[in-house]
Amino acid sequence: MKRIIAVLLAVMMILLAGCGKKADVPDEPIVSDEPVLGEITDEVIIMEGFEEPVRYQKISNIGGVASIKYDVDNFSYFYDAEDETVYIQAIGNEHCFMTVRCLREIGVSDRVDEIKTQLADTDCVVTDNGDSIELIDGTVASFFWCDHNPNQGEDSFMTCYYFVPYDSGCFEIMFTHPGTSEYAEGAGSRLVNMVRTFRFE
């Protein structure tokens, strides 16, 4: 019996020693698809024709290739990993926000048609003049907007869609805010300034 116990103890010691050894795993870098926050910088934007200081924080690695900056004093940021979508939310107003996402399998024209089809049965008025804006790196983004519940005061709101071609798909930047002139001139202007900071890295 003592001999059996001794053998069992010897086996256990060998097993425990093996557990203490580190597996030979190659040192490969961990690659994350999630956006990365950079430092906060002091910059100047144009609001209603006047210069205004703003503190921007850069969100990098969007879709693995792009970045955008957001106003940290007036907006908050979070990332939805399931939808692979960046959300930039106005502080204190859940109805004023921006989303940024990379649509890898659908081009700009197809995505525009898809959105307009979804809006066709709603009460919104779509305005698409083939407009575009130049972004910080010279990239051109096309855009259109739509008014929901127009002329209904606080119940109305505006949504703008911006599209930047990328590979076989596109980046879609969307923002929405209440339709009053106060928001259009305030938060709306801040949102457009943030859109302009989008760039490929």
N, C-alpha and C positions, 0 to 999 in steps of 0.2 A: 504493500500500500504506500509506504514511504517513497519507494522508488517511482511509483506512478505520479505521486504528488510532485516530486522533484522534476520529472519530465514535463509535467504541465506548467510548472513555474518557469522552466527554461524556455518553453514555447512562448509563454506570455511575455517574457522579457525580450525575446526576439521580435515579436509583433510590436511591442511598445517602442522598441528602438527604431523599427521601420517607420512608425507613425511620426517620429520626430524628424525624419529626413525631409528636406525640402525637395519638391518635385522639380525636375529640370524643365522649366517653362521658359521659352525664349522671351527676351525683353522687347516686346512689340509695343509701340505707342498706342494708347487708347484714343480712338477717334470718335468724337461725338458729333451727331447731326444737330444738336441743339445750339441756338444762338449764344453768343458770348458777349457779355457787357464789358465795355471799355471804360476809360476814365471820363470824368465829367469835365467839360471844357467851357470856358466863357466865350460866347460868340455874339454877333449882332445880327438881328433880322430887321426886315422892313414891315412895319405895321401901320396901315393907313397912311403911307407916305413918309413915316417917320422912323428913324432908327430906334431900336429897342434892344437892350442887353438881354441875353437869354443864356441859361445854362443847359447845354446839350450833353446827352450821354449816347455814345455810339453802341448800336446793337449789330454785332458782326456775325458772320457765318450763317446768314439766312439762306436756306437752300444750299448751303455750302459755298456760295460764291458772292453773296451780296451783303450790303449793310445799309442801315438807315439810322438817323439820329432822332432823339425825342427830347422834348422839353421837360426836364425832371421836376420843375417847380409847379407845373400845371397838369402834368399827366403821369400816370403810372404804367408800368410794363409787366406783362406776364406772357408766358409761352404755353400754348396748348400742344403738347407733344402728340396727342392722338390725331389732331387735325393738321399738325405741322404748321401752325398759324401763330404769328406774332400779334399780340393785342396791345395797343397803346390807348389807355382809357383816361378820359378827362377826370381829374380829381373832383369828386363831389357831384358828378353828373354821369350816370350810367348810359344816358342817351347820346353821349358825344364820345366817339371812339374811332380808332383806325385799326385796320387789319392789314398784314403783309404776308403773302404766301407765294410759294413757287409752285406753279401748275406745270408739271413736266410733260403731260400727255395731251395738252390742248393749246392750240395757238390763239393769238389775239382775236382774230375775226370770229373763230368758232366760239370762243368764250363770250364775246360781245353778243353774238346771236343767242347764245344760251341764256344770258341774263335778260335780254330784252324779251325773250319768250316767256320767262318766268314773271316779268313785270306786266305783260300784256293784259292779264286779267285783273290787274289791281287798279287803284285810283290814282296812280302816279303819272306825272307828265315827264316824258323823257326828252331831253335836249341833247342832240348829238350833231355838232357842227363840224366834226372832223378835226377838233382842236387838239393841240399838243403843247407840251412844255419841255424845256431843256433842263435836264437835271445837272447835278454838281459835276459829274464827270463828262458832260457833253452828250450823254445818252438822251434820246428823245422818247418821251412817254406820251402816248395818245390817251385821251380821256373823254368821258361824257358824264352828264349828271342827270339826276331825276328829282323832281319835287313830289313828295308824298303829302296828300291832303292839302294841296296848295290853297292859299288864302283863308286858312282856318286858324290863324294865330298860333297859339302854343301847341296846337295839335298837329301842326305841319312840321315836316323835317326834310332835310336835303341829304342826298347821298351822291357821292362822287366816286367814280371808278377810274383808276389809272392802270395802264398796261404797258409793260416793257417786254419786248420779245426776248426770249432766251432759249437757245438750242432749238429743240422741237416743240417747246412749250412757251410759257411766259410767266412773268411775275405780275401778280395782281395786287394793287394797293387800293384799298377802299376806305373811305371815311364817311361818317354820317354825323349830323348835328341838327338841333332844332332849327326850324326855318325862319325864326325871327331875325331881324336885321342885327340885333345885338350879338347873336351867335355867329351870324355870317361874317360880321366885321371883326369879331373877337376870336373865338375858338376856331372858326373856319379859316381865318387868315393864318393862325398858328399851325393848323393842320397842313395847309398848302406849303408853308415854309418847311415843314418836316418832310413832306413828299419830295421836295427839291433836294434833300440831302441823300436820297437813295443813290447808291452807286454799286458797280461791280468792283470787287476787290482784286 
